[in-house]
């Protein structure tokens, strides 16, 4: 067994529910600098709350019982402000995954940006 911990979530516990739904559209816009207004609005309307329990459990690291044997691809946004690209690359290399890096994209960019169709 191997506990892989490459990303620190801080010391402050998350509340039971991390509220994203019906949040501030301007906060959504700031978190999506690679996206147009239409995508920002779609994302804002689609946000769902997140489990604080899961985030609190992740703080302790992820226990890997064995390396995954299927092909894997990590798409790494180089300007990710949530999970630094170096951390993502460390996990990808540890798992033997293929890696595609998009240096200009932020955290949500691979899925919710103007460049998403290219990704």
Secondary structure, 3 states (H helix, E strand, C coil): CEEECCCCCCCCCCCCEECCCCCCHHHHHHHCCCCCHHHHHHHHHHCCCEEHHHHHHHCCCEEECCCCCCCCEEEEECCCCCCCHHHHHHHHHHHCCEEEEECCCCCCHHHHCCCCCCC
